[in-house]
Every structure is written in structure tokens, then in C-alpha cells.
Amino acid sequence: MIVEAEVLSERANEYTGKKGKVEQTILSCIDRSPDHAFVNTFDYLLTPEEREKYRGKLGGKRVTLGLINARPEFGGRLRFDGSLVKIH
């Protein structure tokens, strides 16, 4: 699914998992698609390659995301995986 979204905030998440230290960068986004946009905000998890290239640079920008996997996180908030297709 392709979504045009605005990045509301960017935050780092670090924790120790079963396989060692895990570092994540999570974008909180709102859908800005012209037709049939999501009502709620959602999270997008940057891939390690995207994190190296774009960490700290996406806040307040419009992006196009290619979303391939959705899962509910704590409190029922949706978190998506996929790829960052374009930065506007």
C-alpha cells in the first residue's frame, strides 16, 4: 500500500532483546492522501539503511511510504514496516 504522509515526530527506541541491543527509529505519521486517508496517526519503523541515511532529518516533512506489514503495538497503536519511497 502506498501512502502519502506527514511526519509528526521522530523518536529513537533502544532496548536489549534476546539477541542483544536493538536500536529503532520510529516515525509518527498522519496520512495526507487526498482520498480516503486514515483517521488516526500511525507509526512507521525505519529500516537500518533508512535510519543511517535519514535519522533526525524527517520531522515535519511529507513522505511517500510503501507499507507492507502492519501490526498493533502497545495500546493498539498501528506500526508499519515497509520502505521510504520518496521525500517531498
PyMOL Python script that loads the backbone (N, CA, C, O; Angstrom):
from pymol import cmd

cmd.read_pdbstr("""\
ATOM      1  N   MET A   1       0.851  -1.162   0.000  1.00  0.00           N
ATOM      2  CA  MET A   1       0.000   0.000   0.000  1.00  0.00           C
ATOM      3  C   MET A   1       0.906   1.236   0.000  1.00  0.00           C
ATOM      4  O   MET A   1       1.855   1.314   0.780  1.00  0.00           O
ATOM      5  N   ILE A   2       0.616   2.179  -0.857  1.00  0.00           N
ATOM      6  CA  ILE A   2       1.371   3.428  -0.948  1.00  0.00           C
ATOM      7  C   ILE A   2       0.579   4.517  -0.226  1.00  0.00           C
ATOM      8  O   ILE A   2      -0.612   4.704  -0.478  1.00  0.00           O
ATOM      9  N   VAL A   3       1.257   5.236   0.679  1.00  0.00           N
ATOM     10  CA  VAL A   3       0.608   6.271   1.486  1.00  0.00           C
ATOM     11  C   VAL A   3       1.461   7.533   1.453  1.00  0.00           C
ATOM     12  O   VAL A   3       2.676   7.474   1.644  1.00  0.00           O
ATOM     13  N   GLU A   4       0.826   8.666   1.211  1.00  0.00           N
ATOM     14  CA  GLU A   4       1.497   9.951   1.361  1.00  0.00           C
ATOM     15  C   GLU A   4       1.197  10.439   2.767  1.00  0.00           C
ATOM     16  O   GLU A   4       0.034  10.593   3.140  1.00  0.00           O
ATOM     17  N   ALA A   5       2.242  10.682   3.549  1.00  0.00           N
ATOM     18  CA  ALA A   5       2.061  11.017   4.962  1.00  0.00           C
ATOM     19  C   ALA A   5       2.931  12.197   5.363  1.00  0.00           C
ATOM     20  O   ALA A   5       3.915  12.524   4.699  1.00  0.00           O
ATOM     21  N   GLU A   6       2.545  12.825   6.461  1.00  0.00           N
ATOM     22  CA  GLU A   6       3.347  13.882   7.069  1.00  0.00           C
ATOM     23  C   GLU A   6       3.951  13.328   8.352  1.00  0.00           C
ATOM     24  O   GLU A   6       3.251  12.719   9.162  1.00  0.00           O
ATOM     25  N   VAL A   7       5.243  13.539   8.533  1.00  0.00           N
ATOM     26  CA  VAL A   7       5.929  13.056   9.728  1.00  0.00           C
ATOM     27  C   VAL A   7       5.700  14.059  10.853  1.00  0.00           C
ATOM     28  O   VAL A   7       6.139  15.206  10.770  1.00  0.00           O
ATOM     29  N   LEU A   8       5.011  13.623  11.902  1.00  0.00           N
ATOM     30  CA  LEU A   8       4.720  14.494  13.040  1.00  0.00           C
ATOM     31  C   LEU A   8       5.877  14.529  14.024  1.00  0.00           C
ATOM     32  O   LEU A   8       6.196  15.580  14.580  1.00  0.00           O
ATOM     33  N   SER A   9       6.509  13.374  14.241  1.00  0.00           N
ATOM     34  CA  SER A   9       7.648  13.311  15.154  1.00  0.00           C
ATOM     35  C   SER A   9       8.512  12.112  14.810  1.00  0.00           C
ATOM     36  O   SER A   9       8.085  11.180  14.128  1.00  0.00           O
ATOM     37  N   GLU A  10       9.729  12.167  15.299  1.00  0.00           N
ATOM     38  CA  GLU A  10      10.692  11.098  15.095  1.00  0.00           C
ATOM     39  C   GLU A  10      11.316  10.789  16.450  1.00  0.00           C
ATOM     40  O   GLU A  10      11.761  11.696  17.154  1.00  0.00           O
ATOM     41  N   ARG A  11      11.348   9.516  16.815  1.00  0.00           N
ATOM     42  CA  ARG A  11      11.914   9.172  18.120  1.00  0.00           C
ATOM     43  C   ARG A  11      12.762   7.910  18.029  1.00  0.00           C
ATOM     44  O   ARG A  11      12.507   7.016  17.222  1.00  0.00           O
ATOM     45  N   ALA A  12      13.767   7.872  18.876  1.00  0.00           N
ATOM     46  CA  ALA A  12      14.640   6.702  18.950  1.00  0.00           C
ATOM     47  C   ALA A  12      14.122   5.767  20.037  1.00  0.00           C
ATOM     48  O   ALA A  12      13.625   6.208  21.073  1.00  0.00           O
ATOM     49  N   ASN A  13      14.248   4.480  19.783  1.00  0.00           N
ATOM     50  CA  ASN A  13      13.839   3.454  20.744  1.00  0.00           C
ATOM     51  C   ASN A  13      14.979   2.446  20.834  1.00  0.00           C
ATOM     52  O   ASN A  13      15.339   1.821  19.836  1.00  0.00           O
ATOM     53  N   GLU A  14      15.546   2.290  22.023  1.00  0.00           N
ATOM     54  CA  GLU A  14      16.633   1.337  22.238  1.00  0.00           C
ATOM     55  C   GLU A  14      16.278   0.430  23.397  1.00  0.00           C
ATOM     56  O   GLU A  14      15.759   0.878  24.420  1.00  0.00           O
ATOM     57  N   TYR A  15      16.563  -0.852  23.225  1.00  0.00           N
ATOM     58  CA  TYR A  15      16.345  -1.818  24.295  1.00  0.00           C
ATOM     59  C   TYR A  15      17.223  -3.034  24.058  1.00  0.00           C
ATOM     60  O   TYR A  15      17.780  -3.212  22.975  1.00  0.00           O
ATOM     61  N   THR A  16      17.341  -3.867  25.082  1.00  0.00           N
ATOM     62  CA  THR A  16      18.105  -5.096  24.972  1.00  0.00           C
ATOM     63  C   THR A  16      17.139  -6.244  24.763  1.00  0.00           C
ATOM     64  O   THR A  16      16.299  -6.522  25.618  1.00  0.00           O
ATOM     65  N   GLY A  17      17.260  -6.906  23.629  1.00  0.00           N
ATOM     66  CA  GLY A  17      16.402  -8.033  23.286  1.00  0.00           C
ATOM     67  C   GLY A  17      17.127  -9.353  23.504  1.00  0.00           C
ATOM     68  O   GLY A  17      18.209  -9.389  24.089  1.00  0.00           O
ATOM     69  N   LYS A  18      16.529 -10.422  23.036  1.00  0.00           N
ATOM     70  CA  LYS A  18      17.111 -11.756  23.181  1.00  0.00           C
ATOM     71  C   LYS A  18      18.451 -11.881  22.459  1.00  0.00           C
ATOM     72  O   LYS A  18      19.325 -12.638  22.882  1.00  0.00           O
ATOM     73  N   LYS A  19      18.605 -11.133  21.366  1.00  0.00           N
ATOM     74  CA  LYS A  19      19.827 -11.222  20.569  1.00  0.00           C
ATOM     75  C   LYS A  19      20.753 -10.027  20.775  1.00  0.00           C
ATOM     76  O   LYS A  19      21.648  -9.793  19.963  1.00  0.00           O
ATOM     77  N   GLY A  20      20.549  -9.270  21.849  1.00  0.00           N
ATOM     78  CA  GLY A  20      21.404  -8.125  22.125  1.00  0.00           C
ATOM     79  C   GLY A  20      20.678  -6.799  21.982  1.00  0.00           C
ATOM     80  O   GLY A  20      19.449  -6.735  21.992  1.00  0.00           O
ATOM     81  N   LYS A  21      21.476  -5.736  21.849  1.00  0.00           N
ATOM     82  CA  LYS A  21      20.943  -4.379  21.783  1.00  0.00           C
ATOM     83  C   LYS A  21      20.181  -4.156  20.477  1.00  0.00           C
ATOM     84  O   LYS A  21      20.654  -4.515  19.398  1.00  0.00           O
ATOM     85  N   VAL A  22      18.991  -3.556  20.594  1.00  0.00           N
ATOM     86  CA  VAL A  22      18.156  -3.235  19.436  1.00  0.00           C
ATOM     87  C   VAL A  22      17.983  -1.720  19.390  1.00  0.00           C
ATOM     88  O   VAL A  22      17.594  -1.098  20.379  1.00  0.00           O
ATOM     89  N   GLU A  23      18.277  -1.132  18.225  1.00  0.00           N
ATOM     90  CA  GLU A  23      18.083   0.301  18.007  1.00  0.00           C
ATOM     91  C   GLU A  23      17.049   0.489  16.916  1.00  0.00           C
ATOM     92  O   GLU A  23      17.145  -0.114  15.847  1.00  0.00           O
ATOM     93  N   GLN A  24      16.054   1.332  17.190  1.00  0.00           N
ATOM     94  CA  GLN A  24      15.000   1.610  16.221  1.00  0.00           C
ATOM     95  C   GLN A  24      14.780   3.112  16.132  1.00  0.00           C
ATOM     96  O   GLN A  24      14.983   3.837  17.106  1.00  0.00           O
ATOM     97  N   THR A  25      14.368   3.571  14.970  1.00  0.00           N
ATOM     98  CA  THR A  25      13.892   4.936  14.810  1.00  0.00           C
ATOM     99  C   THR A  25      12.458   4.834  14.299  1.00  0.00           C
ATOM    100  O   THR A  25      12.185   4.197  13.281  1.00  0.00           O
ATOM    101  N   ILE A  26      11.557   5.474  15.029  1.00  0.00           N
ATOM    102  CA  ILE A  26      10.131   5.366  14.740  1.00  0.00           C
ATOM    103  C   ILE A  26       9.603   6.739  14.340  1.00  0.00           C
ATOM    104  O   ILE A  26       9.812   7.732  15.038  1.00  0.00           O
ATOM    105  N   LEU A  27       8.918   6.773  13.209  1.00  0.00           N
ATOM    106  CA  LEU A  27       8.273   7.999  12.750  1.00  0.00           C
ATOM    107  C   LEU A  27       6.793   7.938  13.097  1.00  0.00           C
ATOM    108  O   LEU A  27       6.122   6.962  12.763  1.00  0.00           O
ATOM    109  N   SER A  28       6.278   8.963  13.759  1.00  0.00           N
ATOM    110  CA  SER A  28       4.833   9.093  13.973  1.00  0.00           C
ATOM    111  C   SER A  28       4.291   9.916  12.814  1.00  0.00           C
ATOM    112  O   SER A  28       4.737  11.037  12.572  1.00  0.00           O
ATOM    113  N   CYS A  29       3.326   9.347  12.102  1.00  0.00           N
ATOM    114  CA  CYS A  29       2.851   9.948  10.859  1.00  0.00           C
ATOM    115  C   CYS A  29       1.338  10.113  10.864  1.00  0.00           C
ATOM    116  O   CYS A  29       0.615   9.438  11.597  1.00  0.00           O
ATOM    117  N   ILE A  30       0.884  11.041  10.015  1.00  0.00           N
ATOM    118  CA  ILE A  30      -0.535  11.179   9.738  1.00  0.00           C
ATOM    119  C   ILE A  30      -0.709  11.100   8.222  1.00  0.00           C
ATOM    120  O   ILE A  30       0.050  11.703   7.464  1.00  0.00           O
ATOM    121  N   ASP A  31      -1.699  10.362   7.808  1.00  0.00           N
ATOM    122  CA  ASP A  31      -1.959  10.142   6.386  1.00  0.00           C
ATOM    123  C   ASP A  31      -2.472  11.436   5.755  1.00  0.00           C
ATOM    124  O   ASP A  31      -3.447  12.019   6.227  1.00  0.00           O
ATOM    125  N   ARG A  32      -1.815  11.874   4.698  1.00  0.00           N
ATOM    126  CA  ARG A  32      -2.218  13.071   3.961  1.00  0.00           C
ATOM    127  C   ARG A  32      -2.638  12.731   2.536  1.00  0.00           C
ATOM    128  O   ARG A  32      -2.595  13.588   1.653  1.00  0.00           O
ATOM    129  N   SER A  33      -3.042  11.487   2.312  1.00  0.00           N
ATOM    130  CA  SER A  33      -3.526  11.084   0.992  1.00  0.00           C
ATOM    131  C   SER A  33      -4.775  11.892   0.657  1.00  0.00           C
ATOM    132  O   SER A  33      -5.598  12.141   1.538  1.00  0.00           O
ATOM    133  N   PRO A  34      -4.932  12.304  -0.598  1.00  0.00           N
ATOM    134  CA  PRO A  34      -6.064  13.156  -0.953  1.00  0.00           C
ATOM    135  C   PRO A  34      -7.422  12.488  -0.779  1.00  0.00           C
ATOM    136  O   PRO A  34      -8.392  13.165  -0.437  1.00  0.00           O
ATOM    137  N   ASP A  35      -7.521  11.199  -1.001  1.00  0.00           N
ATOM    138  CA  ASP A  35      -8.791  10.482  -0.872  1.00  0.00           C
ATOM    139  C   ASP A  35      -8.651   9.334   0.120  1.00  0.00           C
ATOM    140  O   ASP A  35      -7.657   8.607   0.106  1.00  0.00           O
ATOM    141  N   HIS A  36      -9.641   9.177   0.971  1.00  0.00           N
ATOM    142  CA  HIS A  36      -9.741   8.032   1.878  1.00  0.00           C
ATOM    143  C   HIS A  36      -8.523   7.876   2.788  1.00  0.00           C
ATOM    144  O   HIS A  36      -7.941   6.793   2.847  1.00  0.00           O
ATOM    145  N   ALA A  37      -8.138   8.906   3.476  1.00  0.00           N
ATOM    146  CA  ALA A  37      -6.997   8.871   4.386  1.00  0.00           C
ATOM    147  C   ALA A  37      -7.366   8.181   5.696  1.00  0.00           C
ATOM    148  O   ALA A  37      -8.528   8.167   6.104  1.00  0.00           O
ATOM    149  N   PHE A  38      -6.335   7.598   6.357  1.00  0.00           N
ATOM    150  CA  PHE A  38      -6.533   7.045   7.695  1.00  0.00           C
ATOM    151  C   PHE A  38      -6.986   8.168   8.620  1.00  0.00           C
ATOM    152  O   PHE A  38      -6.572   9.316   8.456  1.00  0.00           O
ATOM    153  N   VAL A  39      -7.827   7.843   9.581  1.00  0.00           N
ATOM    154  CA  VAL A  39      -8.293   8.840  10.536  1.00  0.00           C
ATOM    155  C   VAL A  39      -7.253   9.046  11.644  1.00  0.00           C
ATOM    156  O   VAL A  39      -7.035  10.173  12.089  1.00  0.00           O
ATOM    157  N   ASN A  40      -6.618   7.970  12.084  1.00  0.00           N
ATOM    158  CA  ASN A  40      -5.673   8.020  13.203  1.00  0.00           C
ATOM    159  C   ASN A  40      -4.227   8.140  12.724  1.00  0.00           C
ATOM    160  O   ASN A  40      -3.902   7.814  11.583  1.00  0.00           O
ATOM    161  N   THR A  41      -3.375   8.616  13.624  1.00  0.00           N
ATOM    162  CA  THR A  41      -1.950   8.612  13.332  1.00  0.00           C
ATOM    163  C   THR A  41      -1.435   7.180  13.433  1.00  0.00           C
ATOM    164  O   THR A  41      -2.082   6.314  14.021  1.00  0.00           O
ATOM    165  N   PHE A  42      -0.264   6.948  12.853  1.00  0.00           N
ATOM    166  CA  PHE A  42       0.343   5.625  12.888  1.00  0.00           C
ATOM    167  C   PHE A  42       1.854   5.775  12.966  1.00  0.00           C
ATOM    168  O   PHE A  42       2.390   6.859  12.733  1.00  0.00           O
ATOM    169  N   ASP A  43       2.537   4.689  13.295  1.00  0.00           N
ATOM    170  CA  ASP A  43       3.991   4.680  13.390  1.00  0.00           C
ATOM    171  C   ASP A  43       4.575   3.942  12.201  1.00  0.00           C
ATOM    172  O   ASP A  43       4.002   2.967  11.715  1.00  0.00           O
ATOM    173  N   TYR A  44       5.723   4.418  11.741  1.00  0.00           N
ATOM    174  CA  TYR A  44       6.481   3.741  10.688  1.00  0.00           C
ATOM    175  C   TYR A  44       7.882   3.490  11.223  1.00  0.00           C
ATOM    176  O   TYR A  44       8.534   4.403  11.728  1.00  0.00           O
ATOM    177  N   LEU A  45       8.338   2.261  11.113  1.00  0.00           N
ATOM    178  CA  LEU A  45       9.650   1.855  11.602  1.00  0.00           C
ATOM    179  C   LEU A  45      10.663   1.937  10.465  1.00  0.00           C
ATOM    180  O   LEU A  45      10.553   1.210   9.478  1.00  0.00           O
ATOM    181  N   LEU A  46      11.655   2.827  10.604  1.00  0.00           N
ATOM    182  CA  LEU A  46      12.686   2.957   9.578  1.00  0.00           C
ATOM    183  C   LEU A  46      13.536   1.689   9.527  1.00  0.00           C
ATOM    184  O   LEU A  46      13.833   1.092  10.561  1.00  0.00           O
ATOM    185  N   THR A  47      13.926   1.284   8.322  1.00  0.00           N
ATOM    186  CA  THR A  47      14.853   0.163   8.174  1.00  0.00           C
ATOM    187  C   THR A  47      16.244   0.633   8.620  1.00  0.00           C
ATOM    188  O   THR A  47      16.478   1.839   8.700  1.00  0.00           O
ATOM    189  N   PRO A  48      17.168  -0.283   8.912  1.00  0.00           N
ATOM    190  CA  PRO A  48      18.524   0.145   9.302  1.00  0.00           C
ATOM    191  C   PRO A  48      19.194   1.043   8.262  1.00  0.00           C
ATOM    192  O   PRO A  48      19.895   1.987   8.625  1.00  0.00           O
ATOM    193  N   GLU A  49      18.988   0.762   6.980  1.00  0.00           N
ATOM    194  CA  GLU A  49      19.576   1.593   5.930  1.00  0.00           C
ATOM    195  C   GLU A  49      18.971   2.995   5.921  1.00  0.00           C
ATOM    196  O   GLU A  49      19.686   3.987   5.775  1.00  0.00           O
ATOM    197  N   GLU A  50      17.647   3.070   6.078  1.00  0.00           N
ATOM    198  CA  GLU A  50      16.970   4.373   6.132  1.00  0.00           C
ATOM    199  C   GLU A  50      17.391   5.147   7.371  1.00  0.00           C
ATOM    200  O   GLU A  50      17.555   6.366   7.321  1.00  0.00           O
ATOM    201  N   ARG A  51      17.566   4.441   8.483  1.00  0.00           N
ATOM    202  CA  ARG A  51      17.975   5.093   9.730  1.00  0.00           C
ATOM    203  C   ARG A  51      19.340   5.755   9.565  1.00  0.00           C
ATOM    204  O   ARG A  51      19.538   6.882  10.019  1.00  0.00           O
ATOM    205  N   GLU A  52      20.284   5.067   8.919  1.00  0.00           N
ATOM    206  CA  GLU A  52      21.615   5.637   8.705  1.00  0.00           C
ATOM    207  C   GLU A  52      21.564   6.897   7.841  1.00  0.00           C
ATOM    208  O   GLU A  52      22.297   7.856   8.084  1.00  0.00           O
ATOM    209  N   LYS A  53      20.700   6.885   6.842  1.00  0.00           N
ATOM    210  CA  LYS A  53      20.640   7.984   5.874  1.00  0.00           C
ATOM    211  C   LYS A  53      19.790   9.165   6.340  1.00  0.00           C
ATOM    212  O   LYS A  53      20.136  10.314   6.067  1.00  0.00           O
ATOM    213  N   TYR A  54      18.676   8.899   7.043  1.00  0.00           N
ATOM    214  CA  TYR A  54      17.684   9.943   7.299  1.00  0.00           C
ATOM    215  C   TYR A  54      17.436  10.279   8.772  1.00  0.00           C
ATOM    216  O   TYR A  54      16.611  11.147   9.055  1.00  0.00           O
ATOM    217  N   ARG A  55      18.109   9.634   9.708  1.00  0.00           N
ATOM    218  CA  ARG A  55      17.830   9.875  11.128  1.00  0.00           C
ATOM    219  C   ARG A  55      17.973  11.363  11.458  1.00  0.00           C
ATOM    220  O   ARG A  55      18.986  11.986  11.140  1.00  0.00           O
ATOM    221  N   GLY A  56      16.951  11.917  12.094  1.00  0.00           N
ATOM    222  CA  GLY A  56      16.956  13.313  12.504  1.00  0.00           C
ATOM    223  C   GLY A  56      16.620  14.315  11.412  1.00  0.00           C
ATOM    224  O   GLY A  56      16.698  15.520  11.650  1.00  0.00           O
ATOM    225  N   LYS A  57      16.248  13.857  10.223  1.00  0.00           N
ATOM    226  CA  LYS A  57      16.025  14.765   9.096  1.00  0.00           C
ATOM    227  C   LYS A  57      14.592  14.778   8.575  1.00  0.00           C
ATOM    228  O   LYS A  57      14.295  15.529   7.646  1.00  0.00           O
ATOM    229  N   LEU A  58      13.699  13.977   9.138  1.00  0.00           N
ATOM    230  CA  LEU A  58      12.376  13.823   8.536  1.00  0.00           C
ATOM    231  C   LEU A  58      11.246  14.518   9.282  1.00  0.00           C
ATOM    232  O   LEU A  58      10.131  14.578   8.763  1.00  0.00           O
ATOM    233  N   GLY A  59      11.485  15.035  10.456  1.00  0.00           N
ATOM    234  CA  GLY A  59      10.438  15.687  11.238  1.00  0.00           C
ATOM    235  C   GLY A  59       9.786  16.828  10.477  1.00  0.00           C
ATOM    236  O   GLY A  59      10.477  17.720   9.987  1.00  0.00           O
ATOM    237  N   GLY A  60       8.449  16.809  10.372  1.00  0.00           N
ATOM    238  CA  GLY A  60       7.700  17.860   9.711  1.00  0.00           C
ATOM    239  C   GLY A  60       7.641  17.755   8.193  1.00  0.00           C
ATOM    240  O   GLY A  60       7.005  18.588   7.548  1.00  0.00           O
ATOM    241  N   LYS A  61       8.281  16.761   7.615  1.00  0.00           N
ATOM    242  CA  LYS A  61       8.301  16.622   6.157  1.00  0.00           C
ATOM    243  C   LYS A  61       7.208  15.678   5.676  1.00  0.00           C
ATOM    244  O   LYS A  61       6.688  14.857   6.431  1.00  0.00           O
ATOM    245  N   ARG A  62       6.874  15.820   4.388  1.00  0.00           N
ATOM    246  CA  ARG A  62       5.944  14.884   3.748  1.00  0.00           C
ATOM    247  C   ARG A  62       6.763  13.787   3.079  1.00  0.00           C
ATOM    248  O   ARG A  62       7.785  14.045   2.444  1.00  0.00           O
ATOM    249  N   VAL A  63       6.287  12.567   3.240  1.00  0.00           N
ATOM    250  CA  VAL A  63       6.970  11.409   2.675  1.00  0.00           C
ATOM    251  C   VAL A  63       5.949  10.494   2.004  1.00  0.00           C
ATOM    252  O   VAL A  63       4.763  10.514   2.334  1.00  0.00           O
ATOM    253  N   THR A  64       6.427   9.705   1.071  1.00  0.00           N
ATOM    254  CA  THR A  64       5.621   8.639   0.492  1.00  0.00           C
ATOM    255  C   THR A  64       6.184   7.333   1.013  1.00  0.00           C
ATOM    256  O   THR A  64       7.375   7.057   0.870  1.00  0.00           O
ATOM    257  N   LEU A  65       5.315   6.524   1.622  1.00  0.00           N
ATOM    258  CA  LEU A  65       5.722   5.264   2.232  1.00  0.00           C
ATOM    259  C   LEU A  65       5.103   4.096   1.482  1.00  0.00           C
ATOM    260  O   LEU A  65       3.931   4.141   1.110  1.00  0.00           O
ATOM    261  N   GLY A  66       5.884   3.060   1.263  1.00  0.00           N
ATOM    262  CA  GLY A  66       5.382   1.800   0.730  1.00  0.00           C
ATOM    263  C   GLY A  66       5.220   0.849   1.904  1.00  0.00           C
ATOM    264  O   GLY A  66       6.203   0.276   2.373  1.00  0.00           O
ATOM    265  N   LEU A  67       4.004   0.672   2.382  1.00  0.00           N
ATOM    266  CA  LEU A  67       3.736  -0.117   3.587  1.00  0.00           C
ATOM    267  C   LEU A  67       3.432  -1.564   3.216  1.00  0.00           C
ATOM    268  O   LEU A  67       2.598  -1.830   2.350  1.00  0.00           O
ATOM    269  N   ILE A  68       4.122  -2.507   3.883  1.00  0.00           N
ATOM    270  CA  ILE A  68       3.927  -3.912   3.542  1.00  0.00           C
ATOM    271  C   ILE A  68       3.445  -4.764   4.712  1.00  0.00           C
ATOM    272  O   ILE A  68       2.917  -5.856   4.499  1.00  0.00           O
ATOM    273  N   ASN A  69       3.617  -4.285   5.939  1.00  0.00           N
ATOM    274  CA  ASN A  69       3.233  -5.076   7.101  1.00  0.00           C
ATOM    275  C   ASN A  69       2.720  -4.160   8.203  1.00  0.00           C
ATOM    276  O   ASN A  69       3.359  -3.158   8.525  1.00  0.00           O
ATOM    277  N   ALA A  70       1.573  -4.496   8.782  1.00  0.00           N
ATOM    278  CA  ALA A  70       1.002  -3.716   9.879  1.00  0.00           C
ATOM    279  C   ALA A  70       0.842  -4.628  11.082  1.00  0.00           C
ATOM    280  O   ALA A  70       0.459  -5.791  10.952  1.00  0.00           O
ATOM    281  N   ARG A  71       1.141  -4.080  12.262  1.00  0.00           N
ATOM    282  CA  ARG A  71       0.919  -4.850  13.492  1.00  0.00           C
ATOM    283  C   ARG A  71       0.544  -3.885  14.610  1.00  0.00           C
ATOM    284  O   ARG A  71       1.049  -2.763  14.660  1.00  0.00           O
ATOM    285  N   PRO A  72      -0.335  -4.316  15.501  1.00  0.00           N
ATOM    286  CA  PRO A  72      -0.682  -3.457  16.633  1.00  0.00           C
ATOM    287  C   PRO A  72       0.442  -3.480  17.670  1.00  0.00           C
ATOM    288  O   PRO A  72       1.003  -4.535  17.966  1.00  0.00           O
ATOM    289  N   GLU A  73       0.758  -2.327  18.209  1.00  0.00           N
ATOM    290  CA  GLU A  73       1.746  -2.213  19.272  1.00  0.00           C
ATOM    291  C   GLU A  73       1.015  -1.961  20.580  1.00  0.00           C
ATOM    292  O   GLU A  73      -0.206  -2.102  20.650  1.00  0.00           O
ATOM    293  N   PHE A  74       1.744  -1.596  21.598  1.00  0.00           N
ATOM    294  CA  PHE A  74       1.169  -1.363  22.913  1.00  0.00           C
ATOM    295  C   PHE A  74       0.057  -0.325  22.837  1.00  0.00           C
ATOM    296  O   PHE A  74       0.243   0.741  22.249  1.00  0.00           O
ATOM    297  N   GLY A  75      -1.077  -0.620  23.416  1.00  0.00           N
ATOM    298  CA  GLY A  75      -2.212   0.291  23.392  1.00  0.00           C
ATOM    299  C   GLY A  75      -2.994   0.247  22.091  1.00  0.00           C
ATOM    300  O   GLY A  75      -3.878   1.077  21.880  1.00  0.00           O
ATOM    301  N   GLY A  76      -2.686  -0.709  21.208  1.00  0.00           N
ATOM    302  CA  GLY A  76      -3.423  -0.853  19.969  1.00  0.00           C
ATOM    303  C   GLY A  76      -2.975   0.071  18.849  1.00  0.00           C
ATOM    304  O   GLY A  76      -3.608   0.102  17.794  1.00  0.00           O
ATOM    305  N   ARG A  77      -1.906   0.819  19.050  1.00  0.00           N
ATOM    306  CA  ARG A  77      -1.402   1.725  18.017  1.00  0.00           C
ATOM    307  C   ARG A  77      -0.804   0.903  16.873  1.00  0.00           C
ATOM    308  O   ARG A  77      -0.113  -0.086  17.117  1.00  0.00           O
ATOM    309  N   LEU A  78      -1.066   1.309  15.624  1.00  0.00           N
ATOM    310  CA  LEU A  78      -0.546   0.582  14.469  1.00  0.00           C
ATOM    311  C   LEU A  78       0.887   0.982  14.161  1.00  0.00           C
ATOM    312  O   LEU A  78       1.226   2.165  14.145  1.00  0.00           O
ATOM    313  N   ARG A  79       1.721  -0.020  13.918  1.00  0.00           N
ATOM    314  CA  ARG A  79       3.092   0.206  13.481  1.00  0.00           C
ATOM    315  C   ARG A  79       3.290  -0.526  12.158  1.00  0.00           C
ATOM    316  O   ARG A  79       2.959  -1.705  12.034  1.00  0.00           O
ATOM    317  N   PHE A  80       3.833   0.186  11.172  1.00  0.00           N
ATOM    318  CA  PHE A  80       4.022  -0.360   9.835  1.00  0.00           C
ATOM    319  C   PHE A  80       5.498  -0.552   9.519  1.00  0.00           C
ATOM    320  O   PHE A  80       6.351   0.200   9.990  1.00  0.00           O
ATOM    321  N   ASP A  81       5.783  -1.564   8.718  1.00  0.00           N
ATOM    322  CA  ASP A  81       7.097  -1.784   8.117  1.00  0.00           C
ATOM    323  C   ASP A  81       6.939  -1.576   6.622  1.00  0.00           C
ATOM    324  O   ASP A  81       5.832  -1.668   6.090  1.00  0.00           O
ATOM    325  N   GLY A  82       8.024  -1.301   5.955  1.00  0.00           N
ATOM    326  CA  GLY A  82       7.987  -1.143   4.514  1.00  0.00           C
ATOM    327  C   GLY A  82       9.215  -0.413   4.024  1.00  0.00           C
ATOM    328  O   GLY A  82      10.339  -0.722   4.420  1.00  0.00           O
ATOM    329  N   SER A  83       8.989   0.564   3.152  1.00  0.00           N
ATOM    330  CA  SER A  83      10.118   1.327   2.629  1.00  0.00           C
ATOM    331  C   SER A  83       9.718   2.791   2.431  1.00  0.00           C
ATOM    332  O   SER A  83       8.559   3.121   2.180  1.00  0.00           O
ATOM    333  N   LEU A  84      10.715   3.634   2.554  1.00  0.00           N
ATOM    334  CA  LEU A  84      10.546   5.060   2.313  1.00  0.00           C
ATOM    335  C   LEU A  84      10.750   5.285   0.822  1.00  0.00           C
ATOM    336  O   LEU A  84      11.870   5.190   0.320  1.00  0.00           O
ATOM    337  N   VAL A  85       9.657   5.586   0.115  1.00  0.00           N
ATOM    338  CA  VAL A  85       9.693   5.683  -1.342  1.00  0.00           C
ATOM    339  C   VAL A  85      10.199   7.049  -1.799  1.00  0.00           C
ATOM    340  O   VAL A  85      11.004   7.141  -2.726  1.00  0.00           O
ATOM    341  N   LYS A  86       9.719   8.118  -1.138  1.00  0.00           N
ATOM    342  CA  LYS A  86      10.059   9.464  -1.588  1.00  0.00           C
ATOM    343  C   LYS A  86       9.928  10.450  -0.442  1.00  0.00           C
ATOM    344  O   LYS A  86       9.062  10.309   0.422  1.00  0.00           O
ATOM    345  N   ILE A  87      10.807  11.460  -0.445  1.00  0.00           N
ATOM    346  CA  ILE A  87      10.699  12.583   0.492  1.00  0.00           C
ATOM    347  C   ILE A  87      10.332  13.794  -0.344  1.00  0.00           C
ATOM    348  O   ILE A  87      11.017  14.107  -1.318  1.00  0.00           O
ATOM    349  N   HIS A  88       9.257  14.480   0.027  1.00  0.00           N
ATOM    350  CA  HIS A  88       8.765  15.620  -0.761  1.00  0.00           C
ATOM    351  C   HIS A  88       9.453  16.891  -0.312  1.00  0.00           C
ATOM    352  O   HIS A  88       9.179  17.964  -0.850  1.00  0.00           O
TER     353      HIS A  88
END
""", "prot")
cmd.dss("prot")
cmd.show_as("cartoon", "prot")
cmd.util.cbc("prot")
cmd.orient("prot")
